Amino acid sequence: MLDNPLGDLSRAVLCTVAYADIFDYPLTALEVHRYLTGVSAPLDAVNQALEGRLFMRIGDYYTLPGREEIVSIRKQREAHSRKLMRRAIHYGRILGALPYVRMVALTGSLAVLNVSNVVDFDYLLVTARGRLWTARAFALAFNRLTRLQGHTLCPNLIISENALEWPQHDLYSARELCQMVLITGEEVYSRLMQANPWVGALLPNAFMNSGGLSSKPQELAPALQSLFERPLRGVLGDRLEAWEMNRKIARFTRQHGYGEETIFNADVCQGNFDHHRSWTYEALEKRLQQYVTPALAPGANVASDGRVAAERHTETERSNLPINEGIASLPLRLRTSPSAQRERGSQ
């Protein structure tokens, strides 16, 4: 049991609302409860914390002070997103029927109905072992067709069944996992969640089961996949896979933005050239520094078992910390060691 549950809960609610604020996304009390960061608490307790002076209530939504205008932004974006959702699911089901694709989930802003004017359909793909780059090639070929209809498909993260465990155990990754909308591959999705139990320490109230959205297209996928995969089995398929992987990795390593948030190997294709994770944490820390009051200043680190250990920092000490360490003084995320990340990237 936590020694100071009210303080821990207040910090967790602030972190949750501030994280969503980065994306102009006010939250309902139910959403704050679902994505509550680092603390497990009942809805009644969350409601009580939200009534404090740190938050503004507009209808059913809660925002940081001075950010009330994002309520109308969310409503506009949600209406726009709902018009796109059926098409995104349709495209996702087709992706799920392509050779060597074993799971498809919708990610990004559309998954939470928060699309702005720029519309890209972001997906997470899980592929068969030893055929990630072949599956990616089929997905990009399909994207060329959808672009003729004015829709761009972005499989921003592709992993094989060998790499279901997430390489980074942090809030950014946990939110991505919990917010994504499953389209096809329910069995693989279950294994993906089982391979990442650490998510429960960061988002203990999150319900990581979207229920699945696949139906008839998913039932047809095995027959279609078997037909197209048959010529690519064996030595010929291995050679094509190696050729495609080597030429793409050589190209990506020369691309602007290649570095800390990009991973390219036989089991992972993560092309985060825009460094969304770093940008998100920088924006989050700015908000926390702006809104954290002296009463909330004592920090807390989230341990791997989900318990919160108090750790006090003065404001001077906090301002002198690197961004990653400064954020860690609040109940935000688990971190993998640099050596573990390097090991994963060299696979």
C-alpha positions in Angstrom: 0.0 0.0 0.0 1.2 3.5 -0.8 2.2 5.7 2.1 0.6 8.8 0.5 -2.1 7.6 -1.9 -3.8 11.0 -2.3 -0.5 12.7 -3.3 0.4 9.8 -5.6 -3.0 9.8 -7.2 -2.9 13.6 -7.8 0.5 13.3 -9.5 -0.8 10.4 -11.6 -3.9 12.3 -12.7 -1.8 15.3 -13.6 0.6 13.2 -15.7 -2.4 11.6 -17.5 -4.2 14.8 -18.3 -0.9 16.6 -19.3 0.1 13.7 -21.6 -3.2 14.0 -23.5 -2.9 17.8 -23.6 0.2 17.4 -25.8 -2.2 16.2 -28.5 -5.0 18.8 -27.8 -7.0 15.9 -26.4 -9.1 16.6 -23.2 -10.1 13.5 -21.3 -13.3 12.4 -19.7 -13.1 11.0 -16.2 -13.4 7.5 -17.5 -10.5 8.1 -19.9 -8.4 9.5 -17.1 -9.2 6.4 -15.1 -8.3 4.1 -17.9 -4.9 5.7 -18.7 -4.0 6.6 -15.2 -0.3 6.6 -15.0 1.6 4.4 -12.5 -1.2 4.2 -9.9 -4.2 1.9 -9.7 -7.2 3.6 -8.3 -11.0 3.3 -8.4 -13.0 5.7 -10.5 -14.5 7.5 -7.5 -11.0 8.4 -6.3 -10.1 9.7 -9.8 -13.2 11.8 -9.9 -12.3 13.3 -6.6 -8.8 14.2 -7.7 -10.1 15.8 -10.9 -12.2 18.2 -8.9 -9.1 19.8 -7.5 -7.7 23.1 -8.5 -5.3 21.7 -11.0 -8.0 21.0 -13.6 -10.8 22.7 -15.5 -14.0 21.0 -16.4 -15.9 21.7 -19.6 -18.9 19.5 -19.9 -17.7 15.9 -19.6 -14.0 16.9 -20.3 -11.1 17.9 -18.1 -8.2 20.1 -19.2 -5.3 21.9 -17.7 -6.0 25.5 -16.7 -6.0 27.8 -19.7 -6.5 25.0 -22.2 -10.3 24.9 -22.3 -10.3 25.6 -26.1 -9.1 22.0 -26.8 -12.5 20.7 -26.0 -14.0 22.1 -29.2 -10.9 20.9 -31.1 -11.5 17.3 -29.8 -15.1 17.4 -30.9 -14.3 18.6 -34.4 -11.5 16.0 -34.8 -13.7 13.2 -33.5 -16.4 14.0 -36.0 -13.8 14.0 -38.8 -12.2 10.8 -37.6 -15.4 8.9 -37.4 -15.9 9.5 -41.2 -12.5 7.9 -41.8 -12.6 5.0 -39.5 -14.6 2.6 -41.7 -12.1 3.2 -44.6 -9.2 2.7 -42.2 -10.6 -0.6 -41.0 -11.3 -1.8 -44.5 -7.7 -1.1 -45.6 -6.4 -2.8 -42.4 -8.4 -5.9 -43.2 -6.8 -6.0 -46.7 -3.4 -5.5 -45.2 -4.2 -8.5 -42.9 -4.8 -10.7 -45.9 -1.4 -9.9 -47.6 1.3 -12.5 -47.6 3.1 -13.0 -44.3 1.0 -10.4 -42.4 -0.2 -12.1 -39.1 -1.7 -9.1 -37.3 -2.8 -5.6 -38.1 -3.7 -2.8 -35.6 -4.7 0.8 -36.3 -2.4 3.2 -34.3 -1.8 6.9 -34.2 -4.3 9.7 -33.9 -7.1 7.9 -35.8 -7.1 5.1 -33.2 -8.2 7.6 -30.6 -10.4 9.6 -33.0 -8.1 12.6 -32.9 -7.2 13.2 -36.6 -6.3 16.7 -37.6 -6.3 17.9 -41.2 -3.4 15.7 -42.3 -4.7 12.2 -42.8 -2.4 9.2 -42.8 -3.6 5.8 -41.7 -1.0 4.5 -39.3 -0.7 0.7 -38.6 1.2 -1.7 -36.6 1.9 -4.9 -38.5 3.1 -8.2 -37.1 4.6 -10.6 -39.7 5.7 -14.2 -40.0 9.2 -15.1 -38.8 11.8 -14.5 -41.4 9.5 -12.6 -43.8 9.2 -9.1 -42.3 10.7 -7.2 -45.3 8.8 -9.3 -47.8 5.5 -8.5 -46.0 6.5 -4.8 -45.8 7.0 -4.8 -49.6 3.5 -6.2 -50.2 2.1 -3.5 -47.8 3.8 -0.7 -49.6 2.6 -2.1 -52.9 -0.9 -1.9 -51.6 -0.2 1.6 -50.4 0.5 2.7 -53.9 -3.0 1.7 -54.8 -4.7 3.5 -51.9 -2.8 6.7 -52.7 -4.7 6.8 -56.0 -7.8 7.2 -53.8 -6.1 9.9 -51.8 -5.3 7.8 -48.8 -1.8 7.1 -47.5 -1.1 4.0 -45.4 1.8 4.3 -43.0 2.9 1.0 -41.4 5.2 2.9 -39.0 6.1 -0.1 -37.0 6.5 -3.6 -38.3 7.7 -6.5 -36.1 8.0 -10.2 -36.7 6.6 -12.9 -34.4 10.1 -13.1 -33.0 10.0 -9.6 -31.6 6.7 -9.4 -29.7 8.3 -8.1 -26.6 8.6 -4.3 -26.8 12.2 -3.0 -26.7 11.4 0.0 -24.6 9.4 -0.1 -21.5 8.1 3.4 -21.2 4.9 5.4 -21.1 5.0 6.3 -24.8 5.2 2.6 -25.7 2.5 1.6 -23.2 0.1 4.2 -24.5 0.7 3.0 -28.1 0.0 -0.6 -27.1 -3.2 0.2 -25.1 -4.6 2.7 -27.6 -4.2 0.7 -30.8 -7.3 -0.8 -32.4 -7.0 -4.4 -33.3 -8.2 -5.2 -36.9 -7.0 -8.7 -37.6 -4.9 -11.4 -35.8 -6.5 -11.8 -32.5 -4.4 -14.8 -31.5 -1.1 -12.9 -32.2 -2.5 -9.8 -30.4 -3.0 -12.0 -27.3 0.6 -13.1 -27.5 1.7 -9.6 -28.0 0.0 -8.5 -24.8 1.3 -11.5 -22.9 4.8 -10.6 -24.0 4.5 -7.1 -22.5 3.3 -7.5 -18.9 5.3 -4.4 -17.9 2.4 -2.3 -19.4 0.4 -3.1 -16.4 2.8 -1.3 -14.1 2.5 1.9 -16.0 -1.2 1.8 -17.0 -2.7 -0.6 -14.4 -6.3 0.5 -15.2 -6.0 0.1 -18.9 -8.1 -2.5 -20.6 -5.8 -3.9 -23.3 -8.5 -5.9 -25.2 -10.1 -4.0 -28.1 -12.4 -7.0 -28.8 -11.1 -7.3 -32.4 -12.7 -5.8 -35.5 -12.0 -8.5 -38.1 -14.7 -10.6 -39.6 -15.1 -12.1 -43.1 -11.9 -10.7 -44.5 -9.9 -12.2 -41.7 -11.5 -15.6 -42.3 -10.5 -15.4 -46.0 -6.9 -14.3 -45.2 -5.3 -17.7 -44.5 -6.4 -19.1 -47.9 -5.2 -16.0 -49.8 -2.0 -15.9 -47.9 -1.2 -19.5 -48.5 -1.7 -19.0 -52.2 0.7 -16.1 -52.4 3.2 -17.4 -49.9 3.7 -20.7 -51.6 6.1 -19.5 -54.3 8.1 -17.6 -51.7 8.8 -20.5 -49.4 12.3 -22.0 -49.2 15.5 -20.7 -50.6 14.0 -18.4 -53.1 12.0 -16.6 -50.5 15.0 -16.4 -48.2 17.1 -14.8 -50.9 14.4 -12.2 -51.7 13.9 -11.4 -48.0 17.6 -10.8 -47.5 17.9 -8.7 -50.7 14.9 -6.5 -49.7 16.2 -6.1 -46.1 19.7 -5.2 -47.1 18.8 -2.7 -49.7 16.2 -1.0 -47.5 18.4 -0.8 -44.4 21.2 0.7 -46.5 18.8 3.3 -47.7 17.3 4.1 -44.3 20.7 4.5 -42.5 21.4 7.4 -44.9 18.0 9.0 -44.3 17.8 12.2 -42.2 16.6 11.4 -38.7 18.1 8.0 -38.5 19.3 7.3 -35.0 18.0 6.7 -31.5 14.3 6.1 -32.4 14.8 4.0 -35.5 15.4 0.2 -35.5 16.0 -1.8 -38.6 16.9 -5.5 -38.5 15.5 -8.9 -39.5 12.7 -8.6 -36.9 11.9 -4.9 -36.5 11.3 -2.1 -38.9 10.7 1.1 -36.9 11.1 4.2 -38.9 10.5 7.0 -36.4 12.7 9.4 -38.2 10.8 12.4 -36.7 11.6 11.3 -33.1 8.1 11.4 -31.8 9.0 9.8 -28.5 11.6 12.5 -27.7 9.3 15.3 -28.8 6.5 13.9 -26.7 8.6 13.7 -23.5 9.9 17.2 -24.0 6.4 18.5 -24.4 5.3 16.6 -21.4 8.0 17.9 -19.1 7.3 21.4 -20.1 3.7 21.0 -19.0 4.6 19.3 -15.8 7.1 22.0 -14.9 4.4 24.6 -15.6 1.6 23.0 -13.6 3.3 21.0 -10.8 2.7 22.9 -7.5 4.9 22.7 -4.4 2.4 20.2 -2.9 3.0 17.9 -5.8 6.8 18.5 -6.2 8.0 15.3 -4.4 8.6 12.8 -7.2 8.1 9.2 -7.6 9.7 6.5 -9.7 7.6 3.6 -11.1 9.3 0.4 -10.3 9.0 -2.8 -12.5 6.4 -4.2 -10.0 4.2 -1.1 -10.3 5.0 0.2 -6.8 5.9 3.9 -6.4 9.0 4.8 -4.4 9.2 8.4 -3.2 12.2 10.4 -4.2 12.4 14.1 -3.4 14.0 16.6 -5.8 14.3 20.3 -5.3 13.2 22.5 -8.2 16.9 23.3 -8.9 17.8 19.7 -9.0 14.9 18.9 -11.3 15.8 21.7 -13.8 19.4 20.5 -14.0 18.4 16.9 -14.9 18.3 15.7 -18.5 14.8 15.5 -19.9 14.5 11.7 -19.5 15.6 11.9 -15.8 13.5 14.9 -15.0 10.3 13.2 -16.2 11.2 10.1 -14.2 10.8 12.1 -11.0 7.1 11.7 -11.6 5.1 8.5 -12.0 5.6 8.2 -15.7 7.5 5.3 -17.1 9.8 2.3 -16.9 13.1 2.5 -18.7 15.2 -0.1 -20.3 18.9 0.1 -19.9 20.9 1.6 -22.8 22.8 -1.7 -23.1 19.5 -3.6 -23.6 18.4 -1.2 -26.3 21.7 -1.6 -28.1 21.4 -5.3 -27.9 17.9 -5.2 -29.4 19.0 -2.9 -32.2 21.9 -5.2 -33.2 19.8 -8.3 -33.7 
